[in-house]
Amino acid sequence: MAEGGVRTPYIRANLRDMAPWNPTAALPSENTGRVHRMDLNECPYPPSPVVVAAMRDFADKVNRYPDGGLPRLTSRITERTGVPASRIAWGTGSTELLSNAVRISVAPGERLVAPTPLWRRFEGVFRIVDADVRHVANRPDGGLDVAALIEAVDETTKMLVCVTPNNPTGMALTAEEIADIVERTPDHVLLFIDEAYHEFAVHAGFSDALSIIKRRKGPWLITRTFSKAYALAGARLGYVLCSEDMIANALKGVTSTFNVSAFCEVAALAALDDPDYTTFILDKNSEERTRLMEGMRALQLAPLPSVTNFVSVRLPMDGSKMAAAMRERGIRIATWGEPGYEDYIRVSIGLPEDTDAFLAALGEILGGVS
């Protein structure tokens, strides 16, 4: 019903009463002074100086539309992955691509299988397409339950969603677990693996899902992003690697023309040309992740074994209350936003001073919990 009790037949039933979600919104008090942004899994460091210079040098060319196929960057990704250019598509971050991946496969009322807890944007996408979702609970330790995910697939399933490392747990699948999913998912199912935190997992010693999924006979796609390890969250650039041209073409077909800014290709190419800076980001992230987890343990908490640029932990209190108390102190953290996990928070890895501020505030707040 619209305001005043007027019916809304012009809005699809599954989208009525859908509340907007803007996780980047800032309070007035956060527009001035130091804010510790530890809620959106952003890189706390600016892009490489090489990237900044490349974007600056390109600024006088944005009067022209870009080549939506990003040919130079696509060629580089082909060199790095072995995936043909015709099987690579681009989006405004992997967020757009995960939305489109579901849209091209699952019609209203059709079945998909997905783990839970899962990044809340996935649930929004599932609702938008009006999918029949079979949720599979993660294991008690937070890891994806691979056996249960595979068992949940039946002859009506169109897509199996898998995320490694997973958000909000930060946990990655082992090579054996990825192989199990790849080999046992039926060939009529589109296997969708999101690897937004791919670089962090590889840096921590975990396997690259692409090297394993290439063995699959059935259809598959993998989404990745330049937002995290390349410090380009604000540039909005993600890509998808597909098993066949038809999948990539369908993704391109449902994507807006000129969806990716011309700045994005320039920035990404420059980032790939400066691997030492990416290594610097990954190394610093690992150091602060260790400090953050050790600090949580010192407060008698048990953080989940994350390999990403965030850490999740269960609290002896409501997570929303913790997030509110942190925000009063100029520290932004996230809750899971998942029913049954109200006492969990997710904390992004920041600079050393962010870690210090968070741990000091955490001890203070927990100390006041009776």
C-alpha positions as CSV (number, residue, x, y, z in Angstrom):
1,M,0.0,0.0,0.0
2,A,1.2,3.5,-0.8
3,E,0.8,6.5,1.4
4,G,-2.8,7.1,2.4
5,G,-3.7,3.5,1.8
6,V,-3.6,3.6,-2.0
7,R,-2.9,0.3,-3.6
8,T,0.3,-0.1,-5.6
9,P,-0.3,-2.6,-8.5
10,Y,2.3,-0.8,-10.5
11,I,5.1,-2.1,-8.2
12,R,5.9,-5.8,-8.3
13,A,4.7,-7.5,-5.1
14,N,8.2,-8.6,-4.1
15,L,9.5,-5.0,-4.2
16,R,6.8,-3.3,-2.3
17,D,7.9,-1.9,1.1
18,M,11.5,-2.4,0.1
19,A,13.6,-0.1,2.2
20,P,16.6,1.7,0.7
21,W,20.0,0.6,2.0
22,N,22.8,3.2,2.0
23,P,25.7,1.9,4.1
24,T,27.9,4.8,3.1
25,A,25.6,7.5,4.6
26,A,27.5,9.7,7.0
27,L,26.1,11.4,10.1
28,P,26.5,15.2,10.2
29,S,29.1,14.9,12.9
30,E,31.2,12.6,10.6
31,N,31.7,15.2,8.0
32,T,34.2,17.0,10.2
33,G,37.0,15.6,12.3
34,R,38.6,12.1,12.2
35,V,36.3,9.1,11.7
36,H,37.6,5.6,11.9
37,R,35.9,3.9,8.9
38,M,35.9,0.2,9.8
39,D,32.5,-0.8,8.4
40,L,32.8,-1.1,4.6
41,N,35.8,-3.3,4.0
42,E,37.6,-0.5,2.2
43,C,41.3,-0.2,1.8
44,P,42.6,2.4,4.3
45,Y,45.4,3.4,2.0
46,P,45.0,5.6,-1.1
47,P,45.5,4.1,-4.6
48,S,49.1,3.7,-5.8
49,P,50.7,7.0,-6.8
50,V,51.0,5.4,-10.2
51,V,47.3,5.1,-10.4
52,V,46.6,8.6,-9.2
53,A,49.0,10.0,-11.8
54,A,47.4,7.9,-14.6
55,M,43.9,9.1,-13.7
56,R,45.0,12.7,-13.5
57,D,46.7,12.5,-16.9
58,F,43.5,11.0,-18.4
59,A,41.1,13.7,-17.0
60,D,41.1,15.8,-20.2
61,K,39.7,12.9,-22.2
62,V,36.4,12.2,-20.3
63,N,34.4,14.2,-22.8
64,R,34.3,11.0,-24.9
65,Y,32.5,7.8,-24.1
66,P,34.7,4.9,-23.2
67,D,34.9,1.6,-25.1
68,G,32.5,-0.4,-22.9
69,G,34.5,-3.6,-23.6
70,L,37.6,-2.3,-21.9
71,P,39.8,-3.9,-24.5
72,R,43.2,-3.1,-23.0
73,L,42.2,-4.2,-19.6
74,T,40.4,-7.3,-20.8
75,S,43.6,-8.3,-22.6
76,R,45.5,-8.0,-19.4
77,I,43.0,-10.1,-17.5
78,T,43.2,-12.7,-20.2
79,E,47.0,-12.8,-19.8
80,R,46.7,-13.2,-16.0
81,T,43.9,-15.8,-16.0
82,G,43.9,-17.6,-19.3
83,V,40.2,-16.8,-19.8
84,P,39.5,-15.7,-23.3
85,A,38.4,-12.0,-23.8
86,S,35.1,-13.1,-25.1
87,R,34.3,-14.7,-21.7
88,I,35.1,-11.6,-19.6
89,A,32.5,-9.0,-18.7
90,W,32.7,-5.8,-16.6
91,G,30.6,-4.1,-14.1
92,T,30.5,-1.2,-11.6
93,G,32.1,-3.3,-8.9
94,S,31.4,-7.0,-8.5
95,T,28.1,-5.8,-6.9
96,E,26.5,-5.1,-10.3
97,L,27.8,-8.3,-11.7
98,L,26.4,-10.5,-8.9
99,S,23.0,-8.9,-9.5
100,N,23.2,-9.5,-13.2
101,A,24.5,-13.1,-12.7
102,V,21.4,-14.0,-10.8
103,R,19.2,-12.1,-13.3
104,I,20.4,-14.0,-16.3
105,S,19.9,-17.4,-14.7
106,V,17.0,-17.3,-12.3
107,A,13.5,-16.2,-13.2
108,P,10.8,-15.4,-10.7
109,G,9.9,-18.4,-8.6
110,E,12.9,-20.5,-9.8
111,R,15.2,-22.2,-7.4
112,L,18.7,-21.2,-6.4
113,V,20.8,-22.5,-3.5
114,A,22.9,-20.2,-1.3
115,P,24.7,-20.3,2.0
116,T,23.7,-18.3,5.0
117,P,24.9,-16.1,6.6
118,L,25.9,-14.2,3.4
119,W,26.6,-10.6,2.5
120,R,23.2,-8.9,2.8
121,R,23.4,-7.5,-0.8
122,F,22.9,-11.1,-2.1
123,E,19.6,-11.3,-0.2
124,G,18.5,-8.1,-1.8
125,V,19.3,-9.5,-5.2
126,F,17.4,-12.7,-4.5
127,R,14.4,-10.6,-3.5
128,I,14.6,-8.4,-6.6
129,V,14.5,-11.4,-8.9
130,D,11.9,-13.1,-6.7
131,A,13.9,-16.3,-6.6
132,D,12.9,-19.4,-4.6
133,V,16.0,-19.5,-2.4
134,R,17.0,-22.6,-0.5
135,H,19.3,-21.4,2.2
136,V,21.9,-23.7,3.6
137,A,23.3,-22.8,7.1
138,N,27.0,-22.4,7.5
139,R,28.8,-24.9,9.8
140,P,28.9,-24.0,13.5
141,D,32.5,-22.8,13.1
142,G,31.3,-20.3,10.4
143,G,32.6,-22.1,7.4
144,L,30.5,-22.9,4.3
145,D,28.9,-26.3,4.6
146,V,30.0,-27.7,1.3
147,A,28.3,-31.1,1.6
148,A,25.0,-29.5,2.6
149,L,25.1,-27.0,-0.2
150,I,25.6,-29.8,-2.8
151,E,22.9,-31.9,-1.2
152,A,20.5,-29.0,-1.4
153,V,20.7,-28.9,-5.2
154,D,18.0,-30.8,-7.1
155,E,16.7,-31.1,-10.6
156,T,14.9,-27.7,-10.4
157,T,17.9,-25.7,-9.2
158,K,19.2,-23.1,-11.7
159,M,22.1,-21.7,-9.7
160,L,24.4,-22.6,-6.8
161,V,25.9,-19.5,-5.1
162,C,29.3,-20.0,-3.3
163,V,31.5,-17.3,-1.8
164,T,35.1,-17.7,-0.9
165,P,36.2,-16.0,1.2
166,N,32.8,-15.4,2.6
167,N,31.4,-12.1,3.8
168,P,30.6,-11.7,6.7
169,T,32.7,-14.6,8.2
170,G,36.0,-13.8,6.3
171,M,36.6,-17.5,6.0
172,A,37.9,-19.2,2.7
173,L,37.3,-22.6,1.3
174,T,40.2,-25.0,1.0
175,A,41.2,-26.3,-2.4
176,E,39.6,-29.7,-1.5
177,E,36.3,-28.0,-0.7
178,I,36.3,-26.0,-3.9
179,A,37.1,-29.1,-5.9
180,D,34.2,-30.9,-4.2
181,I,31.8,-28.2,-5.2
182,V,33.2,-28.0,-8.7
183,E,33.0,-31.8,-9.3
184,R,29.7,-32.6,-7.6
185,T,27.5,-29.7,-8.7
186,P,25.3,-31.1,-11.5
187,D,26.0,-29.9,-15.0
188,H,22.6,-28.3,-15.4
189,V,23.3,-25.9,-12.6
190,L,25.2,-22.6,-13.1
191,L,27.9,-22.5,-10.4
192,F,28.5,-19.0,-9.3
193,I,31.6,-18.3,-7.1
194,D,32.2,-14.8,-5.8
195,E,35.8,-14.0,-5.1
196,A,35.7,-10.4,-4.1
197,Y,38.5,-11.1,-1.6
198,H,40.5,-13.3,-3.9
199,E,43.8,-11.5,-3.5
200,F,43.6,-11.6,0.3
201,A,42.9,-15.4,0.3
202,V,45.8,-16.1,-2.0
203,H,48.1,-13.9,0.1
204,A,47.0,-16.0,3.1
205,G,47.9,-19.2,1.4
206,F,44.5,-20.3,0.1
207,S,43.8,-21.5,-3.4
208,D,42.6,-19.6,-6.4
209,A,39.2,-21.0,-7.2
210,L,39.6,-20.3,-10.9
211,S,42.4,-22.8,-11.3
212,I,40.1,-25.5,-10.0
213,I,36.8,-24.5,-11.6
214,K,38.3,-24.6,-15.0
215,R,38.1,-28.4,-14.7
216,R,34.3,-28.2,-14.6
217,K,32.3,-29.5,-17.5
218,G,29.1,-27.6,-16.5
219,P,28.6,-23.8,-16.6
220,W,30.3,-21.5,-14.2
221,L,31.3,-17.9,-13.5
222,I,33.5,-16.1,-11.0
223,T,33.3,-12.5,-9.9
224,R,36.2,-10.4,-8.8
225,T,36.8,-6.7,-8.0
226,F,39.4,-4.0,-8.0
227,S,37.7,-2.4,-5.0
228,K,39.6,-4.1,-2.2
229,A,43.3,-5.1,-2.8
230,Y,43.8,-2.4,-5.4
231,A,42.3,0.4,-3.3
232,L,39.8,1.4,-6.0
233,A,36.4,1.0,-4.1
234,G,35.4,4.5,-5.2
235,A,36.2,3.8,-8.9
236,R,33.7,0.9,-9.0
237,L,35.2,-1.7,-11.2
238,G,34.6,-5.5,-11.1
239,Y,34.8,-8.3,-13.6
240,V,33.4,-11.7,-14.2
241,L,35.1,-14.7,-15.7
242,C,32.8,-17.1,-17.5
243,S,33.0,-20.7,-18.8
244,E,31.4,-19.8,-22.1
245,D,30.7,-16.9,-24.4
246,M,26.9,-17.3,-23.9
247,I,27.1,-16.5,-20.2
248,A,29.4,-13.4,-20.8
249,N,27.1,-12.2,-23.7
250,A,24.0,-12.5,-21.5
251,L,25.8,-10.5,-18.8
252,K,26.7,-7.8,-21.3
253,G,23.2,-7.8,-22.6
254,V,21.6,-6.9,-19.3
255,T,24.3,-4.4,-18.4
256,S,23.8,-0.7,-19.2
257,T,25.9,0.7,-22.1
258,F,28.8,2.7,-20.9
259,N,28.3,1.3,-17.4
260,V,32.0,1.5,-16.5
261,S,33.8,4.9,-16.4
262,A,36.7,5.5,-18.7
263,F,38.7,6.3,-15.6
264,C,38.3,2.7,-14.4
265,E,40.2,1.1,-17.2
266,V,43.1,3.6,-16.8
267,A,43.2,3.1,-13.0
268,A,43.1,-0.6,-13.2
269,L,45.8,-0.9,-15.8
270,A,48.0,1.4,-13.7
271,A,47.3,-0.7,-10.6
272,L,48.3,-3.9,-12.4
273,D,51.5,-2.1,-13.4
274,D,52.4,-1.5,-9.7
275,P,52.3,-5.0,-8.1
276,D,54.6,-3.9,-5.3
277,Y,52.0,-1.5,-4.1
278,T,49.3,-4.2,-4.0
279,T,51.8,-6.4,-2.0
280,F,52.3,-3.5,0.4
281,I,48.5,-3.3,0.9
282,L,48.2,-7.0,1.5
283,D,51.1,-7.1,3.9
284,K,49.9,-4.2,5.9
285,N,46.4,-5.7,6.0
286,S,47.8,-9.0,7.3
287,E,49.7,-7.2,10.1
288,E,46.7,-5.2,11.3
289,R,44.4,-8.2,11.0
290,T,46.7,-10.1,13.3
291,R,46.7,-7.2,15.8
292,L,43.0,-6.9,15.7
293,M,42.3,-10.5,16.3
294,E,44.9,-10.7,19.1
295,G,43.4,-7.7,20.7
296,M,39.9,-9.3,20.6
297,R,41.3,-12.5,22.1
298,A,42.9,-10.5,24.9
299,L,39.3,-9.3,25.7
300,Q,38.2,-12.9,26.0
301,L,36.5,-12.9,22.6
302,A,36.8,-15.5,19.8
303,P,37.1,-13.8,16.4
304,L,36.4,-16.0,13.3
305,P,39.5,-17.0,11.4
306,S,39.3,-14.4,8.7
307,V,41.8,-14.3,5.8
308,T,40.3,-11.0,4.4
309,N,40.4,-7.3,5.2
310,F,37.8,-7.6,7.9
311,V,37.2,-9.7,11.1
312,S,34.0,-10.8,12.6
313,V,33.4,-11.7,16.2
314,R,30.5,-12.7,18.5
315,L,29.9,-10.4,21.4
316,P,28.3,-10.8,24.9
317,M,25.9,-8.1,23.8
318,D,23.7,-6.9,21.0
319,G,25.8,-6.0,17.9
320,S,23.7,-3.0,17.0
321,K,24.2,-1.6,20.5
322,M,28.0,-2.0,20.1
323,A,27.9,-0.4,16.6
324,A,26.0,2.6,18.0
325,A,28.3,2.9,21.0
326,M,31.3,2.8,18.6
327,R,29.8,5.4,16.3
328,E,29.4,7.8,19.3
329,R,33.2,7.5,19.6
330,G,33.8,8.2,15.9
331,I,34.3,4.6,14.9
332,R,32.2,2.9,12.3
333,I,31.8,-0.8,12.3
334,A,29.1,-3.1,10.8
335,T,26.7,-5.7,12.1
336,W,25.8,-8.9,10.2
337,G,22.2,-7.9,9.5
338,E,21.2,-11.5,9.6
339,P,18.5,-13.0,11.9
340,G,19.9,-15.2,14.6
341,Y,23.3,-13.4,14.5
342,E,22.4,-10.2,16.2
343,D,25.4,-10.5,18.6
344,Y,27.9,-10.5,15.8
345,I,29.9,-7.5,14.4
346,R,32.2,-7.2,11.4
347,V,35.2,-4.9,11.7
348,S,37.2,-3.7,8.6
349,I,41.0,-3.7,8.8
350,G,42.3,-0.1,8.9
351,L,45.5,1.8,9.8
352,P,47.3,1.1,13.0
353,E,45.6,4.1,14.7
354,D,42.2,2.6,13.7
355,T,43.1,-0.7,15.3
356,D,44.2,1.1,18.4
357,A,41.0,3.2,18.6
358,F,38.7,0.3,18.1
359,L,40.4,-2.0,20.6
360,A,40.4,0.7,23.3
361,A,36.8,1.5,22.7
362,L,35.9,-2.2,22.6
363,G,37.5,-2.8,26.0
364,E,35.7,0.3,27.4
365,I,32.3,-0.7,26.1
366,L,32.6,-4.4,27.1
367,G,33.8,-3.3,30.6
368,G,30.5,-1.5,31.1
369,V,28.4,-4.5,30.1
370,S,26.9,-6.2,33.2
